[in-house]
Amino acid sequence: STASNPFLNAIPSNKWSFSFMLLNHWSKLGEKVRYFAPERDIDGTVLQPSTFLEIMNVVKSSDQPRNEDVPKSRKEHFQQYYHRVIENPGNNRYLQRHNEFLQNEISIFCGKTEKQETSELEISASKMDDLLKCPMKFWFSDRLKLKDIEFNEEQKKRQQRGNIIHKALENFGKEKGFEKNQRDFKQACFLLSEKLEEEFKKYKINPDENLLMNNFFKIYREGLRDGREANILVRLLKWNREFLSDFQESEFEQAFGMKKKYHPNSWEAVEIKNDNALLKFRGIIDKILINKENKEMIATDYKTGKVDYKDILEKISSQIIIYYFTLKEYFPEFDIRLTYEMIKSLKKKEYGISGLIENEKNSNFLLIPYNRKVVEMEIEEIQRHYLDLAKKVISGYFHLAEKEKQEKACKYCEFERICRKGCY
């Protein structure tokens, strides 16, 4: 057995003192020691900076100049020849992966599988985003239906919060809550508070007894019944009164392309097609507001997460685009506007209407707000891009994300550990 020390056995373990001793020792070494701290959690969530960092000279790794004297890694060296096949006499697996990625053949690395029997592809907005970012990711998530075996409690809590808020707003809208909001703001606050509490009961959550849940839902729940400004849903009702009061009719959680068994009022799937592929879209639009007299409509999507219109311009975000295809199919004579209603936090740029995407009824362009400007996106060009990707899927080709997309496509990807991009 391990020898024991009679003088130390009774002393309790003090990890804080041990850490403090190490820190004192390291601090004496001056610039010989560098400390590293993560900015994000494993799932991409922004972490709160430690108070310890307040006394440190913080330098982001992206701001550090590259030392040209340090030789490039093998991976960095070969990436210079990204679009070229490289001779591989020694059967190096990294070069094998590189070459097969560039060649349209069925192999272990290139992402080529057997051709699909039909030229039809039915897809949701979230799966379309996977396909736009990285067809390999679409292969894992949609075709193989792989899921992370590790339980992520924080991610589940955020998803649950999003579901509760969405459902409360849906039921509030279906009970004419937004119409009531125009006439009697206090009554609207009370009704939305009731709908939120109903959802808590369905999920068996009692924020009054659970301090963690109380804090987690604080900006959505506290002060809602009384119409306090510090509540983000109160602010949502106020911006609806201010900016969306010209629309008389409304639809909430309007499904399209969904099974009638679960969504009896679902519209039919919206299609785009060419000679090579037929894409059928399905999804649910959070809120549709209609002004029949002026032939105008606006569709909004509630967002408890991040919004970036640059993703739409870079063709890696499809949700709003698919909503547009759907509304254009069912309301061809209307001017269509689309936007996000951000309800992430009370920080300045994380709540409110994020800007309008617009399309006039005879226009072939979507007008996307970005960097205080408006950028035109040609609708036919978007459709061509979507159908080109659909053709590859139908042909059985699930390649890796292009190099220029990898920064966003690969960051926080749940399939990183099995992706062929990292194989050597």
N, C-alpha and C positions, 0 to 999 in steps of 0.2 A: 504494500500500500504506500501511497505517497506520504513522505514525511511531513509532519505538521509543525507549526511554530506556536508554542504555547503563549507567546507574547502577542501574536497577531490574530489568533483564532476568534477572540471576542470582539475584534474591531470590525464594525460593519463596512461593507464596500461603499466607497464614496466616489462615484464616477465623476462628479463635478470637480472634486479636489484633484483627481488624477488628470482630468482634462486641463485644469488650470495650471498644473505643474508642467504639462507638456507645452502649453501655450507660452509660459514664461521662458522655457528653454528655447523654443523656436524663435521668440522675439529677440533673443540675444544674438541670433544668427543673422539678423538684419535682412538684406536683400537676397541672401542665399536661399531663403524660403519663400515660396509662393503658395498662396491659399486659393482654392477653387470653390466656387459655390454655384449650384444650378439655378438657372432662371426659370425653368419650367419643370413640371412633374413629368412622369413617363408618358402620360396621356396628352401632354401638351398644355395643361393648365398652368397659367402664370402663377408662380410662387411668390409669397410675400417676402421681401428681403429681410434678412435677419438684422436685429439691432446691432449685432457685432460688426456688420459691414459699414455702419455709420462712422466708425473710427478708422476704417481702412481706406487706402487709395485704390478705388475700384477701377479696373481697366477691363473693358470687354474684349474677349478674344478676337472678335471681328475687327477691332481697331488696332490690333498688333501688326506691325509691318512684318512681312515675310523676310526671313534671313536667307539671302540668296546663296550664302556659303553652304547652307545645309542641302545636301543632295535630295532630289525629289524621290519619293517612294516609287516602287515599280508601278503601282496603280496610277499615280499621277503622270508618270512618264508615258504609259500606254494611252492615257486619255487624250494625249495630243493627237493621236491617230484615230479619233473617235469614229470617223466615217470610212475607214479603210480596213480591209482584211489584212491581217498580219501573219507572216509565215510562222509556223509553230512546229519546228522539227522535233522539239523535246516533249510534245504533248502536254504543254502547260495548261492546266485547267482554266486559268484566268483567260488566256488567249483563246482557248476553245470556246469559252462562253462568249467572249468578244466577237469572234468570227461567226459563230452560229446565230448570234443576235442579228447580224447584218445579212444573213442568208435566209431565204424563204424556203426552209426545209424542215421536215419533222425531225426534231432532235431533242436531247434532254435539256438544252439551254435556250433555244430560240423562241419558245412559246408557241410553237405550231402544233395543232391537234387536228383531228379528223374534221372534215367539213360538215357543217350542219345540214340536215336534210331539207329544211325549208329556208326561204329567204326572208322570213318574218322574225322580228325581234321585239318582244314586249318588255318594257322596262320602266322602272320608277325613276323619279328625279334623283334620289340618293344613289341608286345604282348607275345612273347616267353620269353622275359626278365621278364615280370610281372609274368608269370607262374613259371619260375625258382626261382624267389625270394619268391613269396607268391601266391599260388593258389587262396587264398581269394581275393587278389588284382586283379588277372585275372578275377575272377567272377564279381567284381565290374566294371572293365574297359571294358571288352570285352563282357560278356554276358548281364549284366544289362546296359552297356554303360552310366555309371554315370559320370557326370562332376561337377567340383567345381562351385558353383553358384556365388562365389566371383570372380570378374574380376581382374586378375593379370596383370597390365600394363607392368611391368618390364619383366615378362616371355614372354608376347606377343612380346615385342620389340626384345628380344633375338632370339625367333623363327623366326621372320621376317628377322632379320639379317642373320641367318643361311640359310634361303630360298634364299635370294638375292645373297649371296656369292656362294652357291651351283649352282644356275641357271646361274650365270655369268661364272663360271668355266666350266659348261656343254656346254654352247654355244661357249665358247672359244675353248674347245676341239673339238667340232663338226666342227668348221671352221679351223681345222688343226693348231690350235694355239700352241700345244705342239711340233708339227713338226717344225713350224716356230721358236719356241723357241731355237731349236738346231742350226738353221742357223743364226738367227738375233734376238738377245736378245732384243734390243730396240724396234723393230717392234712388238715383242710379248707383251712387256709391254704396248705399245700403243693400241694393239688390245684388251687386257684384260681390259684396262681402258675403252674402248668404250663399251664393253659388260656389265661392271659394271654400267656405266651411263644409258644404256638401261633399266636395271632392276630398277634403281631408278625411271625412268619415268613411268614404268608399275605400280609401287607402289605409284606413285604420291608423291615422296619424293624429295625435293630440298635441299641437305645439305648446299648449299651456302647461302640459306635464313633462314635455321633453325639451329641455333648454337648448340642445343642439339643433333640433328642428325649428324651434322658435327663432333662433338666430338665423338659420338657413333661409327661412321664409320671411324674415323681418320686413324687408323693403316692399313685399307684396301684401302683407297682412296687417301690420301695425298701422293704425290710423286710417285704414280704408273705409271703415263704417262711418267715420266722422269727416271724411273728405280732407284729410291733412295733406299738405304739400309734400311732406317727406315720404309719402307712399308712391311707388312708381306706377301702380295701377290708377291712382287718382290722377296722376299726370297724363296717363294714357287717355282717360276720359276727357280731360281738358283739351288735349290736342285734337281729339275727335270732334269736340264741340267747335273748335276754332277753325280747323282746316277741312273737315269732312262733313260739313253741315248741309251741303248742296245736293246730297244724294238721298233720294226718298225710299228706294227699295234696296233690299239686301239679302244676301245668302251667306250662310256660315258653315264652315267645314264642308264645302261642296266637293264631293268626290267625282272623279272621272276615271273611266277604265277599270273600276273596282268591281268585285263580285257583288251581284245584287243581293246575295244571301246575307252579306254583312253590311252593305250600303244600298238599301232599296231605292234611294233617290239618285244613285250615281248616274252621271252622264256616260255616254259611250266613250271608248278610248279615242284619243285624237291621233291621227296618223300623218306621217310625212313619208314620202316614198320616191324612188326612182327605179330604173330598170334592174338595179342590183340588190336593192334592199327595201324592206318595209318596216318602219319603226312605229310601234304603238306605245303611247305614253299613258301612264296611270299615276294618280296622285290625289291629293286633297288640298284645296285652296282654303286658307283660313277664313278670309273675309272678302266678299264681293259687294261693292256698293254701286248702285245704278241710278243714273238720272236719265229717264226715258225722254223727257222733253228736249234736252240738249244733246241726246244721243252720246252721253259720256259715261264712262265707268272707271272704277279704280279697284284693283285687287291688292290686298295687303297680306303680308306674311309676318306673324309674330316671331321675333327672334330673341331668345334668352342667351344667345351666344354672339359671336363676332360677325360683323357685316363688312364686306370689302367688295366694292363694285369692280375693282381691278380684276378680280377672279372671273367676272362675267366677260370683261374685255379680253382676257387671256384664254377664254373658252375652257375654263376648268370648273365653272359653276353653271348649272343648267336649270335650277328650280324656277327662277323668274322667267326664263326663256320658255320653258315648257308651259308655264301658266299663260304666257302670251299666246302660244300656239292654240291652247284650249279656248281661251276667250275669243280669239279671232275666228275660230271655227263656229262658235255659238252666237257671237255678236258681231258679224262682219261689217255692219253699218255703223258701229260705234267707234269713237276715239277711245283708245285704251291707255290707261296709266297703271303702273305697278310700283309698289314700294314695300319697304320693310318697316314694321313698327318695332323699334328696338326697346326691349324691356330687360336689358341685362343688368344694369346697375344705375345708381344715381350720379355717376360720373358724367361730365358734360357731353362726351361723344358716345355714350353708351345707352342713351334713351332718346325717344322721339322718332319722328318720321325722318328717314335717312336720306331722302331725295327721291324724285320721281323719275321713273323710266317711262318714256312716252312714245306713242305711235298714233299718228292720225290715220283715219280709215283708208285713205288712198296712198299712203306712204309705204315704201319698201324698206324703210330704215327704222331701227329702234334708236332712240336718243338716250344715251347712258350718262348720268352725271358722274364726273370724275375730276378731282383736283380743281374744283371751282370752274370747270369747263363742262361742255356737253360734247360727247363723242358719238359719232354715228356708227352703228353696226348694221351692215346689210343683212337683211333677213334671209335671202336666198343663199348667201355665203355661209351663214350659220347652219342652215339646213344641209348644205353640201358637206360641211365638216362632220356633222352628226351622222349622215348617211355613209360617208367614207369609213368612219369607225365601225358602223354597223356591218358594213360589207366585210371588214376584216374579221369581226366576230363570227359572222356566218361562214366565212372561209376557214374558221378554226385557227385564226392567228391572234394570239394574246401576247403581244410583245411588251417589253419593259417601257416605262415612261421615257420619252425623249429627253436628252441631256438638259435642254433648256427648261423642262418642266420638273426635273427631279428635285429641285430645292423644295418646292411646295408639295409635290406628289409623295415624296419619300419621308418628309418630316413627320414624325409621330405616327408613321404607318404601322398598323397592328400586325402586318405580315412581314415586317422587316427581317425577322429571324429565319424565314423560309424562302425569301425572295431570291431569285437567281442572280440579281444584281450583285449580291455580296459573295457569290461563290468563287472559290479559287481552285 
